[in-house]
Amino acid sequence: MSTRGSGLWAGRIARLATMHGKEAALAPPLARAGLELRRVAGVDTDALGTFTGEIPRAGSLHDAAEAKARLAIELSRGDLGLGSEGAYGPHPQIPVIPQGVETLVLVDAARDLVLSETMEAPRPVYDHAEAAALPALEPFLARIGFPGHAVIVQPKGGGPARKGLRARTALARAVAEAAEASADGLAVVQTDMRAHMNPTRMRALAALAERFAERLTCPCPACGAPGWGPVRPGPALPCACCGGATLTRGAPVRGCAACAHEAAEASATAQADPMHCPACNP
């Protein structure tokens, strides 16, 4: 990663609100951008939403990550806070494939800036299975890489969740108890998507931090403020066959969070393959 512009953050300390050890993935890339990351002790980020739904998340991924960043600033009495939020579930077009999205938001109260970066998590380990006893779960457990990836167990239909399970004896007991508590006689076992329980997600956070660090060291060409980078996808490219709009996007539009300056980049290609055209390939 380039260190161009790292002086923009020299001597600054960003406080991170996390309960799940995310600093291990986020701190090294940000340090290479000149920014020191420190975790806020005693913070309860579960109050802003949980993966298992006991506490619903309010607003978008960006809203939740920004709320965590501002909480970190408030608790540390600093002026720089970092928040992280992720969402995982079935792919909207291909439900049998999992999809994950990760967002980082940096709130710089001293500069009155809010900077963010979002990316899709590559090959997320997100899955679930239903069973009455442990033996029926063996294919699922092999598929997700248990016990490296921990699991959560709940009765089917709802009920108390047992989280962070990595030992087979504890898992077998939790499945039996959850199945007994369910009207259907089944337990729902799912991957624990908390970062410290899902090493694949932790690697995704590290990759996102690399991208974010690059953004932080890139000044706006108009005003010099840090954080110049993609702000929205480019326009849909026309189909090379029929000329209609396709699902392929051109180069993203880059922008500044400080002065609202934007610039559209030239796309590598002016047209898209017809395989991505809803008209030519419905």
Buried (B, 14 or more C-beta within 10 A) or exposed (E): EEEEBBEBBEEBEBBBBBBBBBBBBBBBBBBBBBBBBBBBEEBEBBEBBBBBEEEEBEEEBBBBBBBBBBBBBBBBEBBBBBBBBBBBEEEEEEEEEBBBBBBBBBBBBEBEBBBBBBBEBEEBBBBBBBBBEBEBBEEBBEEBEBEEBBBBBBBBEEBEBBBEBBEEEEBBBBBBBBBEBBEEEBBBBBBBBBBBBBBBBBBBBBBBBBBBBBBBBBBBEBEEBBBBBBBEEBEBBBBBBEEBBBBBBBBBBBBBBBEEBEEEEEBEEEBBBBEBBEEBEE
